[in-house]
């Protein structure tokens, strides 16, 4: 267990050192500060408007649920149509075959006339 703690501690120290070194670059530092301000502003808004955020999350969950229901209905419709097609295709092929035979017989009987 102690090796694991030392490994985690080493990883944390490495991450902090890496972050500190990357902040030596002016552009990285500027982006970090800008993004930090944006995140801070968003967090402040969330803390000040928890009900609005909760309602928004509920609405998004409901939208996803509705979309999943719609896709499920569409897939069921397609499955039904495919099954109908599987049942109908052999019948249509038989009708086409019979029609071809009738037309062929009719054409053959008219050749002699």
DSSP file (Angstrom, degrees, kcal/mol; ACC not computed):
  #  RESIDUE AA STRUCTURE BP1 BP2  ACC     N-H-->O    O-->H-N    N-H-->O    O-->H-N    TCO  KAPPA ALPHA  PHI   PSI    X-CA   Y-CA   Z-CA
    1    1 A X     >        0   0    0      0, 0.0     4,-1.9     0, 0.0     5,-0.1   0.000 360.0 360.0 360.0 -35.8    0.0    0.0    0.0
    2    2 A X  H  >  +     0   0    0      1,-0.2     4,-2.4     2,-0.2     5,-0.2   0.867 360.0  54.7 -67.9 -35.7    2.9    2.4    0.8
    3    3 A X  H  > S+     0   0    0      1,-0.2     4,-2.4     2,-0.2    -1,-0.2   0.894 107.0  52.1 -62.0 -38.6    4.4    1.9   -2.7
    4    4 A X  H  > S+     0   0    0      2,-0.2     4,-2.7     1,-0.2    -2,-0.2   0.918 108.9  49.0 -64.6 -43.4    1.1    2.9   -4.2
    5    5 A X  H  X S+     0   0    0     -4,-1.9     4,-2.8     1,-0.2    -2,-0.2   0.904 111.8  49.2 -62.3 -41.8    1.0    6.1   -2.1
    6    6 A X  H  X S+     0   0    0     -4,-2.4     4,-2.7     2,-0.2    -1,-0.2   0.889 111.6  49.6 -65.0 -38.1    4.5    6.9   -3.1
    7    7 A X  H  X S+     0   0    0     -4,-2.4     4,-2.5     2,-0.2    -2,-0.2   0.937 112.9  45.9 -65.7 -45.8    3.6    6.4   -6.7
    8    8 A X  H  X S+     0   0    0     -4,-2.7     4,-2.5     2,-0.2    -2,-0.2   0.913 113.4  50.0 -62.5 -43.0    0.5    8.6   -6.5
    9    9 A X  H  X S+     0   0    0     -4,-2.8     4,-2.5     1,-0.2    -2,-0.2   0.916 111.0  49.3 -61.7 -43.9    2.6   11.2   -4.7
   10   10 A X  H  X S+     0   0    0     -4,-2.7     4,-2.5     2,-0.2    -2,-0.2   0.886 110.6  50.2 -62.5 -40.2    5.3   11.1   -7.4
   11   11 A X  H  X S+     0   0    0     -4,-2.5     4,-2.5     2,-0.2    -2,-0.2   0.910 111.4  48.6 -64.9 -42.3    2.6   11.4  -10.1
   12   12 A X  H  X S+     0   0    0     -4,-2.5     4,-2.6     2,-0.2    -2,-0.2   0.932 112.4  47.5 -63.2 -46.0    1.1   14.4   -8.4
   13   13 A X  H  X S+     0   0    0     -4,-2.5     4,-2.7     1,-0.2     5,-0.2   0.919 112.4  50.5 -62.3 -43.4    4.4   16.1   -7.9
   14   14 A X  H  X S+     0   0    0     -4,-2.5     4,-2.6     1,-0.2    -1,-0.2   0.901 110.7  49.0 -60.7 -41.8    5.3   15.4  -11.6
   15   15 A X  H  X S+     0   0    0     -4,-2.5     4,-2.6     2,-0.2    -2,-0.2   0.917 112.4  47.9 -65.0 -43.1    2.0   16.8  -12.7
   16   16 A X  H  X S+     0   0    0     -4,-2.6     4,-2.6     2,-0.2    -2,-0.2   0.914 112.8  47.9 -64.6 -42.5    2.5   20.0  -10.6
   17   17 A X  H  X S+     0   0    0     -4,-2.7     4,-2.6     2,-0.2     5,-0.2   0.927 112.6  49.4 -63.5 -44.0    6.1   20.4  -11.8
   18   18 A X  H  X S+     0   0    0     -4,-2.6     4,-2.3    -5,-0.2    -2,-0.2   0.910 112.1  48.1 -60.9 -42.8    4.9   19.9  -15.4
   19   19 A X  H  X S+     0   0    0     -4,-2.6     4,-1.5     2,-0.2    -2,-0.2   0.921 111.6  50.0 -63.9 -43.7    2.1   22.5  -15.0
   20   20 A X  H  < S+     0   0    0     -4,-2.6     4,-0.3     1,-0.2    -2,-0.2   0.910 111.8  47.7 -62.6 -42.6    4.5   25.0  -13.4
   21   21 A X  H >< S+     0   0    0     -4,-2.6     3,-1.6     1,-0.2     4,-0.4   0.905 109.0  53.7 -65.4 -41.1    7.0   24.6  -16.2
   22   22 A X  H >< S+     0   0    0     -4,-2.3     3,-1.2     1,-0.3    -1,-0.2   0.805 100.1  62.7 -65.4 -26.6    4.3   25.0  -18.9
   23   23 A X  T 3< S+     0   0    0     -4,-1.5    -1,-0.3     1,-0.2    -2,-0.2   0.586  83.9  76.9 -75.1  -7.8    3.2   28.2  -17.2
   24   24 A X  T <  S+     0   0    0     -3,-1.6     2,-0.4    -4,-0.3    -1,-0.2   0.788  77.8  85.9 -68.4 -26.1    6.6   29.7  -18.0
   25   25 A X  S <> S-     0   0    0     -3,-1.2     4,-2.6    -4,-0.4     5,-0.2  -0.652  78.7-143.6 -76.7 125.9    5.4   30.1  -21.6
   26   26 A X  H  > S+     0   0    0     -2,-0.4     4,-2.7     1,-0.2     5,-0.2   0.890  97.7  49.5 -60.2 -43.4    3.5   33.5  -21.9
   27   27 A X  H  > S+     0   0    0      2,-0.2     4,-2.6     1,-0.2    -1,-0.2   0.920 112.9  47.1 -64.5 -42.7    0.8   32.2  -24.3
   28   28 A X  H  > S+     0   0    0      2,-0.2     4,-2.6     1,-0.2    -2,-0.2   0.917 112.9  49.5 -62.9 -43.0    0.1   29.1  -22.1
   29   29 A X  H  X S+     0   0    0     -4,-2.6     4,-2.5     2,-0.2    -2,-0.2   0.913 111.5  48.9 -63.1 -43.3   -0.1   31.3  -19.0
   30   30 A X  H  X S+     0   0    0     -4,-2.7     4,-2.7     2,-0.2    -2,-0.2   0.926 113.1  46.8 -62.8 -45.9   -2.5   33.7  -20.8
   31   31 A X  H  X S+     0   0    0     -4,-2.6     4,-3.1     2,-0.2     5,-0.3   0.901 111.4  52.3 -62.2 -40.9   -4.7   30.9  -22.0
   32   32 A X  H  X S+     0   0    0     -4,-2.6     4,-2.4     2,-0.2    -2,-0.2   0.924 112.2  44.7 -61.6 -45.8   -4.6   29.3  -18.5
   33   33 A X  H  X S+     0   0    0     -4,-2.5     4,-2.3     2,-0.2    -2,-0.2   0.926 114.8  48.7 -65.4 -44.7   -5.7   32.6  -16.9
   34   34 A X  H  X S+     0   0    0     -4,-2.7     4,-2.1     1,-0.2    -2,-0.2   0.942 114.7  44.3 -60.8 -48.9   -8.4   33.2  -19.5
   35   35 A X  H  X S+     0   0    0     -4,-3.1     4,-2.7     1,-0.2     5,-0.2   0.879 111.4  54.6 -65.0 -37.3   -9.8   29.7  -19.2
   36   36 A X  H  X S+     0   0    0     -4,-2.4     4,-2.6    -5,-0.3    -1,-0.2   0.900 108.2  48.9 -61.9 -41.2   -9.6   29.9  -15.4
   37   37 A X  H  X S+     0   0    0     -4,-2.3     4,-2.6     2,-0.2    -2,-0.2   0.903 111.5  49.8 -64.9 -40.8  -11.7   33.1  -15.4
   38   38 A X  H  X S+     0   0    0     -4,-2.1     4,-2.3     2,-0.2    -2,-0.2   0.938 113.1  45.5 -63.3 -46.6  -14.3   31.5  -17.7
   39   39 A X  H  X S+     0   0    0     -4,-2.7     4,-2.9     1,-0.2     5,-0.2   0.918 112.8  51.4 -63.0 -43.0  -14.5   28.4  -15.5
   40   40 A X  H  X S+     0   0    0     -4,-2.6     4,-2.5    -5,-0.2    -1,-0.2   0.914 109.7  49.6 -60.2 -43.3  -14.7   30.6  -12.4
   41   41 A X  H  X S+     0   0    0     -4,-2.6     4,-2.1     2,-0.2    -1,-0.2   0.903 112.3  47.6 -62.5 -41.3  -17.5   32.6  -14.0
   42   42 A X  H  X S+     0   0    0     -4,-2.3     4,-2.4     2,-0.2    -2,-0.2   0.909 111.6  50.1 -67.2 -41.4  -19.4   29.5  -14.9
   43   43 A X  H  X S+     0   0    0     -4,-2.9     4,-2.5     2,-0.2    -2,-0.2   0.909 109.7  51.4 -62.9 -41.0  -19.0   28.0  -11.4
   44   44 A X  H  X S+     0   0    0     -4,-2.5     4,-2.2     1,-0.2    -1,-0.2   0.920 110.3  49.2 -60.9 -43.6  -20.2   31.3   -9.9
   45   45 A X  H  X S+     0   0    0     -4,-2.1     4,-1.8     2,-0.2    -2,-0.2   0.910 110.5  50.4 -62.4 -42.7  -23.3   31.2  -12.1
   46   46 A X  H  < S+     0   0    0     -4,-2.4    -2,-0.2     1,-0.2    -1,-0.2   0.916 111.4  47.9 -62.1 -43.5  -24.0   27.6  -11.2
   47   47 A X  H >< S+     0   0    0     -4,-2.5     3,-0.5     1,-0.2    -1,-0.2   0.877 115.5  45.0 -65.5 -37.2  -23.7   28.4   -7.5
   48   48 A X  H 3< S+     0   0    0     -4,-2.2    -1,-0.2     1,-0.2    -2,-0.2   0.725 123.7  33.6 -79.6 -21.7  -26.0   31.4   -7.8
   49   49 A X  T 3X  +     0   0    0     -4,-1.8     4,-1.9    -5,-0.2    -1,-0.2  -0.418  65.7 149.0-131.5  57.4  -28.6   29.6  -10.0
   50   50 A X  H <> S+     0   0    0     -3,-0.5     4,-2.6     1,-0.2     5,-0.2   0.871  74.7  52.5 -64.0 -36.4  -28.8   26.0   -8.9
   51   51 A X  H  > S+     0   0    0      2,-0.2     4,-2.8     1,-0.2    -1,-0.2   0.907 108.3  50.8 -66.6 -40.3  -32.5   25.5   -9.8
   52   52 A X  H  > S+     0   0    0      2,-0.2     4,-2.3     1,-0.2    -1,-0.2   0.905 112.0  47.3 -62.5 -41.5  -32.0   26.8  -13.3
   53   53 A X  H  X S+     0   0    0     -4,-1.9     4,-2.6     2,-0.2    -2,-0.2   0.925 112.2  49.7 -65.6 -44.4  -29.1   24.4  -13.8
   54   54 A X  H  X S+     0   0    0     -4,-2.6     4,-2.5     1,-0.2    -2,-0.2   0.910 112.0  48.5 -61.5 -42.0  -31.1   21.5  -12.4
   55   55 A X  H  X S+     0   0    0     -4,-2.8     4,-2.6     2,-0.2    -1,-0.2   0.899 110.8  50.9 -64.4 -40.2  -34.0   22.4  -14.7
   56   56 A X  H  X S+     0   0    0     -4,-2.3     4,-2.3     2,-0.2    -2,-0.2   0.913 110.6  48.3 -63.6 -43.1  -31.7   22.6  -17.7
   57   57 A X  H  X S+     0   0    0     -4,-2.6     4,-2.5     2,-0.2    -2,-0.2   0.926 111.9  49.8 -63.6 -44.4  -30.2   19.2  -16.9
   58   58 A X  H  X S+     0   0    0     -4,-2.5     4,-2.5     1,-0.2    -2,-0.2   0.916 110.8  50.3 -58.9 -43.4  -33.7   17.7  -16.5
   59   59 A X  H  X S+     0   0    0     -4,-2.6     4,-2.3     1,-0.2    -1,-0.2   0.905 110.9  48.1 -63.6 -41.4  -34.8   19.2  -19.8
   60   60 A X  H  X S+     0   0    0     -4,-2.3     4,-2.4     2,-0.2    -1,-0.2   0.896 111.3  50.6 -66.2 -39.5  -31.7   17.8  -21.6
   61   61 A X  H  X S+     0   0    0     -4,-2.5     4,-2.6     1,-0.2    -2,-0.2   0.914 111.0  49.2 -62.9 -42.1  -32.3   14.4  -20.0
   62   62 A X  H  X S+     0   0    0     -4,-2.5     4,-2.6     2,-0.2    -2,-0.2   0.887 109.8  51.9 -64.6 -38.8  -35.9   14.5  -21.2
   63   63 A X  H  X S+     0   0    0     -4,-2.3     4,-2.4     2,-0.2    -2,-0.2   0.919 111.0  47.0 -63.6 -43.3  -34.8   15.5  -24.7
   64   64 A X  H  X S+     0   0    0     -4,-2.4     4,-2.6     2,-0.2    -2,-0.2   0.921 112.0  50.9 -63.7 -43.0  -32.4   12.6  -24.9
   65   65 A X  H  X S+     0   0    0     -4,-2.6     4,-2.5     1,-0.2    -2,-0.2   0.913 111.0  48.5 -60.8 -43.2  -35.2   10.2  -23.6
   66   66 A X  H  X S+     0   0    0     -4,-2.6     4,-2.6     2,-0.2    -1,-0.2   0.911 111.4  49.9 -63.3 -42.6  -37.5   11.5  -26.3
   67   67 A X  H  X S+     0   0    0     -4,-2.4     4,-2.5     2,-0.2    -2,-0.2   0.912 111.1  48.8 -63.2 -42.4  -34.9   11.1  -29.0
   68   68 A X  H  X S+     0   0    0     -4,-2.6     4,-2.5     2,-0.2    -2,-0.2   0.914 111.6  49.8 -63.6 -42.5  -34.2    7.5  -27.8
   69   69 A X  H  X S+     0   0    0     -4,-2.5     4,-2.4     2,-0.2    -2,-0.2   0.917 111.2  49.4 -61.4 -43.0  -38.0    6.8  -27.8
   70   70 A X  H  X S+     0   0    0     -4,-2.6     4,-2.6     2,-0.2    -2,-0.2   0.921 111.9  47.6 -63.0 -44.1  -38.3    8.2  -31.3
   71   71 A X  H  X S+     0   0    0     -4,-2.5     4,-2.7     2,-0.2    -1,-0.2   0.904 110.9  52.4 -63.8 -40.4  -35.3    6.1  -32.6
   72   72 A X  H  X S+     0   0    0     -4,-2.5     4,-2.2     2,-0.2    -2,-0.2   0.919 110.7  47.2 -61.2 -43.8  -36.8    3.0  -30.9
   73   73 A X  H  X S+     0   0    0     -4,-2.4     4,-2.4     2,-0.2    -2,-0.2   0.915 112.2  50.3 -63.2 -43.0  -40.2    3.6  -32.7
   74   74 A X  H  X S+     0   0    0     -4,-2.6     4,-2.5     1,-0.2    -2,-0.2   0.911 110.7  48.9 -62.3 -42.4  -38.4    4.2  -36.0
   75   75 A X  H  X S+     0   0    0     -4,-2.7     4,-2.5     2,-0.2    -1,-0.2   0.887 110.7  50.5 -65.1 -38.6  -36.4    1.0  -35.6
   76   76 A X  H  X S+     0   0    0     -4,-2.2     4,-2.3     2,-0.2    -2,-0.2   0.910 110.3  50.3 -65.2 -41.7  -39.6   -1.0  -34.7
   77   77 A X  H  X S+     0   0    0     -4,-2.4     4,-2.4     2,-0.2    -2,-0.2   0.934 112.0  47.2 -60.3 -46.9  -41.3    0.4  -37.8
   78   78 A X  H  X S+     0   0    0     -4,-2.5     4,-2.7     1,-0.2    -2,-0.2   0.903 110.4  52.3 -62.3 -41.2  -38.4   -0.6  -40.0
   79   79 A X  H  X S+     0   0    0     -4,-2.5     4,-2.3     1,-0.2    -1,-0.2   0.914 110.2  48.9 -60.8 -42.6  -38.3   -4.0  -38.5
   80   80 A X  H  X S+     0   0    0     -4,-2.3     4,-2.3     1,-0.2    -2,-0.2   0.918 112.0  48.3 -62.9 -43.9  -42.0   -4.4  -39.3
   81   81 A X  H  X S+     0   0    0     -4,-2.4     4,-2.5     2,-0.2    -2,-0.2   0.894 110.5  51.1 -65.6 -39.7  -41.5   -3.3  -42.8
   82   82 A X  H  X S+     0   0    0     -4,-2.7     4,-2.4     2,-0.2    -1,-0.2   0.924 110.9  48.7 -63.2 -43.6  -38.5   -5.6  -43.4
   83   83 A X  H  X S+     0   0    0     -4,-2.3     4,-1.9     2,-0.2    -2,-0.2   0.896 111.2  49.9 -63.5 -39.9  -40.6   -8.5  -42.1
   84   84 A X  H  X S+     0   0    0     -4,-2.3     4,-2.6     1,-0.2    -1,-0.2   0.908 110.6  50.4 -63.7 -40.5  -43.5   -7.6  -44.4
   85   85 A X  H  X S+     0   0    0     -4,-2.5     4,-2.7     1,-0.2    -2,-0.2   0.894 107.6  53.2 -64.3 -40.0  -41.1   -7.4  -47.3
   86   86 A X  H  X S+     0   0    0     -4,-2.4     4,-0.7     1,-0.2    -1,-0.2   0.883 114.3  42.6 -61.8 -37.8  -39.7  -10.9  -46.4
   87   87 A X  H  X S+     0   0    0     -4,-1.9     4,-0.6    -5,-0.2    -2,-0.2   0.870 118.7  43.9 -75.2 -37.0  -43.2  -12.3  -46.5
   88   88 A X  H  X S+     0   0    0     -4,-2.6     4,-2.5     1,-0.2     3,-0.3   0.841  98.2  70.8 -80.2 -35.2  -44.3  -10.4  -49.6
   89   89 A X  H  X S+     0   0    0     -4,-2.7     4,-2.7     1,-0.2     5,-0.2   0.891  97.5  48.5 -55.6 -48.4  -41.3  -10.9  -51.8
   90   90 A X  H  X S+     0   0    0     -4,-0.7     4,-2.0     1,-0.2    -1,-0.2   0.892 113.0  49.9 -60.9 -35.7  -41.8  -14.7  -52.4
   91   91 A X  H  X S+     0   0    0     -4,-0.6     4,-2.2    -3,-0.3    -2,-0.2   0.925 111.5  47.5 -66.2 -43.8  -45.4  -14.0  -53.3
   92   92 A X  H  X S+     0   0    0     -4,-2.5     4,-2.7     1,-0.2    -2,-0.2   0.911 110.9  52.0 -64.1 -42.1  -44.5  -11.2  -55.7
   93   93 A X  H  X S+     0   0    0     -4,-2.7     4,-2.5    -5,-0.2    -1,-0.2   0.899 109.3  50.0 -61.2 -40.1  -41.8  -13.4  -57.3
   94   94 A X  H  X S+     0   0    0     -4,-2.0     4,-2.7    -5,-0.2    -1,-0.2   0.911 111.0  48.9 -64.9 -41.9  -44.4  -16.1  -57.8
   95   95 A X  H  X S+     0   0    0     -4,-2.2     4,-2.8     2,-0.2    -2,-0.2   0.917 111.9  49.1 -63.4 -43.5  -46.8  -13.6  -59.4
   96   96 A X  H  X S+     0   0    0     -4,-2.7     4,-2.5     2,-0.2    -2,-0.2   0.912 112.1  48.8 -62.2 -42.2  -44.1  -12.4  -61.7
   97   97 A X  H  X S+     0   0    0     -4,-2.5     4,-2.3     2,-0.2    -2,-0.2   0.935 113.1  46.5 -63.3 -46.5  -43.1  -15.9  -62.7
   98   98 A X  H  X S+     0   0    0     -4,-2.7     4,-2.4     1,-0.2    -2,-0.2   0.912 112.8  50.0 -62.2 -42.1  -46.8  -16.8  -63.4
   99   99 A X  H  X S+     0   0    0     -4,-2.8     4,-2.7     1,-0.2     5,-0.2   0.901 109.4  51.4 -63.5 -41.2  -47.3  -13.6  -65.4
  100  100 A X  H  X S+     0   0    0     -4,-2.5     4,-2.9     1,-0.2    -1,-0.2   0.911 110.2  49.2 -61.9 -42.5  -44.1  -14.3  -67.4
  101  101 A X  H  X S+     0   0    0     -4,-2.3     4,-2.6     2,-0.2    -2,-0.2   0.920 111.9  48.1 -64.9 -42.3  -45.4  -17.8  -68.2
  102  102 A X  H  X S+     0   0    0     -4,-2.4     4,-2.5     2,-0.2    -2,-0.2   0.928 114.1  46.5 -63.5 -44.7  -48.8  -16.5  -69.3
  103  103 A X  H  X S+     0   0    0     -4,-2.7     4,-2.8     2,-0.2     5,-0.2   0.915 112.6  50.4 -64.6 -42.4  -47.2  -13.8  -71.5
  104  104 A X  H  X S+     0   0    0     -4,-2.9     4,-2.7    -5,-0.2    -2,-0.2   0.921 112.2  47.0 -61.6 -44.3  -44.8  -16.3  -73.0
  105  105 A X  H  X S+     0   0    0     -4,-2.6     4,-2.5     2,-0.2    -1,-0.2   0.907 113.0  49.6 -63.1 -41.6  -47.6  -18.8  -73.8
  106  106 A X  H  X S+     0   0    0     -4,-2.5     4,-1.5    -5,-0.2    -2,-0.2   0.920 113.1  45.9 -64.5 -43.5  -49.7  -16.0  -75.3
  107  107 A X  H  X S+     0   0    0     -4,-2.8     4,-0.9     2,-0.2    -2,-0.2   0.907 112.9  50.3 -65.9 -41.1  -46.8  -14.8  -77.4
  108  108 A X  H >X S+     0   0    0     -4,-2.7     4,-0.7     1,-0.2     3,-0.5   0.900 110.5  49.6 -64.2 -39.6  -46.0  -18.4  -78.5
  109  109 A X  H 3< S+     0   0    0     -4,-2.5    -1,-0.2     1,-0.2     3,-0.2   0.790 110.5  50.8 -72.0 -25.0  -49.6  -19.0  -79.5
  110  110 A X  H >< S+     0   0    0     -4,-1.5     3,-0.8     1,-0.2    -1,-0.2   0.614  93.6  74.5 -85.0 -12.6  -49.7  -15.7  -81.5
  111  111 A X  H << S+     0   0    0     -4,-0.9    -1,-0.2    -3,-0.5    -2,-0.2   0.863  93.6  52.6 -67.4 -34.4  -46.5  -16.5  -83.5
  112  112 A X  T 3<        0   0    0     -4,-0.7    -1,-0.2     1,-0.2    -2,-0.1   0.611 360.0 360.0 -78.6  -9.6  -48.3  -19.1  -85.6
  113  113 A X    <         0   0    0     -3,-0.8    -1,-0.2    -4,-0.1    -2,-0.2   0.454 360.0 360.0 -87.8 360.0  -51.1  -16.7  -86.6
